[in-house]
Amino acid sequence: MPIAAAADIATARQAGRDCAIGLGFSPTDVTMISTAISEVARNIISYAGHGEVRLTIADVQGRRALVVHAQDQGPGIPDTAAALEHAGGSGRRLGLGLPGARRLMDGLVLESELGHGTLVEMWKWIPVRARR
């Protein structure tokens, strides 16, 4: 789904929530997934202006997972290691940022190239009880 305005953050969050509920995630996991989606979508708006969030179900490291791809064509992140370590960014908001999203999900990979954009791939293992 395209992310280009603040309203798109809520749309992405709700899509993640609906998908997680449908996959049998616990209410706590549903909240964690939707919050992590909000954070990466907000980063797209704040730092790149526009991009997209995609939700898929895929095998990751041999397990079924709900996978979130957040991608933009913005300026990129000069130090991805630092971006994953320090929450708060500019201090303009109380968000959790990338470090928070990483804590909320079971895995997160960050790829960024200066001048070409950023890709965040994060996932949450689908509960075993939902794998039937």
C-alpha positions as CSV (number, residue, x, y, z in Angstrom):
1,M,0.0,0.0,0.0
2,P,1.3,3.5,-0.8
3,I,2.5,5.7,2.1
4,A,2.4,9.4,1.2
5,A,0.4,11.1,3.9
6,A,-0.3,10.7,7.6
7,A,-3.6,9.0,6.9
8,D,-1.7,6.2,5.1
9,I,0.1,5.3,8.4
10,A,-3.3,4.5,9.9
11,T,-4.3,2.5,6.8
12,A,-1.1,0.5,7.0
13,R,-1.5,-0.1,10.7
14,Q,-5.1,-1.3,10.3
15,A,-4.1,-3.6,7.4
16,G,-1.4,-5.2,9.5
17,R,-3.8,-5.5,12.4
18,D,-6.4,-7.2,10.3
19,C,-3.9,-9.6,8.7
20,A,-2.4,-10.5,12.1
21,I,-5.8,-11.2,13.6
22,G,-6.7,-13.4,10.6
23,L,-3.5,-15.3,11.1
24,G,-4.3,-16.1,14.7
25,F,-1.8,-13.9,16.5
26,S,-2.6,-13.1,20.1
27,P,-4.0,-9.6,21.0
28,T,-0.6,-8.6,22.4
29,D,1.2,-9.7,19.1
30,V,-1.4,-7.9,17.1
31,T,-0.7,-4.7,18.9
32,M,3.1,-5.2,18.6
33,I,2.8,-5.8,14.8
34,S,0.5,-2.9,14.2
35,T,2.8,-0.6,16.3
36,A,5.9,-1.7,14.4
37,I,4.1,-1.0,11.1
38,S,3.1,2.5,12.3
39,E,6.8,3.2,13.2
40,V,8.2,2.2,9.8
41,A,5.4,3.9,7.9
42,R,5.9,7.1,10.0
43,N,9.6,6.9,9.1
44,I,8.8,6.8,5.4
45,I,6.7,10.0,5.8
46,S,9.2,11.8,8.0
47,Y,12.4,11.0,6.1
48,A,11.5,10.1,2.5
49,G,8.1,11.7,2.0
50,H,6.6,8.7,0.3
51,G,7.1,5.0,-0.2
52,E,5.2,1.8,0.4
53,V,4.4,-0.9,2.9
54,R,3.7,-4.5,1.8
55,L,2.5,-7.4,3.9
56,T,3.2,-11.0,2.9
57,I,3.3,-14.5,4.4
58,A,6.6,-16.2,3.7
59,D,9.1,-18.7,5.0
60,V,11.8,-16.9,6.9
61,Q,14.6,-19.0,8.3
62,G,12.5,-22.1,7.9
63,R,9.4,-20.8,9.7
64,R,6.2,-19.2,8.4
65,A,6.0,-15.5,9.2
66,L,4.0,-12.4,8.6
67,V,6.6,-10.2,6.7
68,V,6.4,-6.5,6.5
69,H,8.4,-4.7,3.7
70,A,8.6,-0.9,4.1
71,Q,10.5,0.7,1.2
72,D,11.2,4.2,0.1
73,Q,13.3,6.0,-2.5
74,G,14.4,8.7,0.0
75,P,17.8,10.0,0.9
76,G,18.9,6.8,2.7
77,I,20.4,6.3,6.1
78,P,24.1,7.1,6.4
79,D,24.7,4.8,9.5
80,T,22.3,1.9,9.6
81,A,23.9,0.4,12.7
82,A,23.3,3.7,14.6
83,A,19.8,3.9,13.3
84,L,19.0,0.6,14.8
85,E,20.5,1.5,18.2
86,H,19.1,4.9,18.9
87,A,15.4,5.6,19.2
88,G,13.9,9.1,19.0
89,G,15.6,10.4,15.8
90,S,15.0,14.1,15.7
91,G,13.1,14.3,19.0
92,R,10.0,15.6,17.2
93,R,7.8,12.7,18.5
94,L,7.6,10.0,21.1
95,G,7.9,7.2,18.5
96,L,9.9,4.0,19.0
97,G,11.6,4.3,15.6
98,L,13.5,1.4,14.1
99,P,15.0,0.2,17.4
100,G,11.4,-0.1,18.8
101,A,10.2,-1.9,15.7
102,R,13.0,-4.3,15.9
103,R,12.2,-5.1,19.6
104,L,8.5,-5.6,18.7
105,M,9.1,-8.0,15.9
106,D,10.9,-11.3,15.7
107,G,13.4,-10.1,13.2
108,L,14.3,-6.9,11.3
109,V,16.7,-6.3,8.4
110,L,17.6,-2.8,7.3
111,E,19.2,-2.0,3.9
112,S,19.8,1.5,2.8
113,E,21.8,3.2,0.1
114,L,22.5,6.9,0.3
115,G,20.6,8.8,-2.4
116,H,18.6,5.7,-3.3
117,G,16.4,4.8,-0.4
118,T,15.8,2.4,2.4
119,L,14.2,-1.1,2.8
120,V,13.1,-2.4,6.1
121,E,12.0,-6.0,6.2
122,M,10.6,-7.2,9.5
123,W,8.7,-10.3,10.5
124,K,6.8,-12.0,13.2
125,W,6.5,-15.8,13.4
126,I,3.0,-17.1,12.7
127,P,1.8,-18.9,15.9
128,V,2.0,-22.6,15.7
129,R,-1.7,-23.0,16.6
130,A,-2.5,-21.0,13.5
131,R,-0.5,-23.2,11.1
132,R,-3.3,-25.8,10.7
